[in-house]
Amino acid sequence: MKRYKNLSGNSGVLGYETGNAYIVVKFSGGDRTYTYSYEGAGMRHVEKMKQLAAAGKGLSTYISKYVKDKYD
């Protein structure tokens, strides 16, 4: 799992891992990971989350706004 850069300094995301059709996200405050897939969250959302994860900014906010409960 890659460490999330957290350029804003206040993200709840600690790390992430990507695959062809999914992103796995680990949040602070727990050991659980959340998998967001094309099937569950939709291709558009997963691809946007991958971009935000690589950029190191905006991922936690995006998840809260658009895909909070759409994990597998």
Buried (B, 14 or more C-beta within 10 A) or exposed (E): EEEBBBEEEEBBBBBBBBEEEBBBBBBEEEEEBBBBBBEBBBEEBBBBBBEBBBEBBBBBBBBEEBBEEBBE
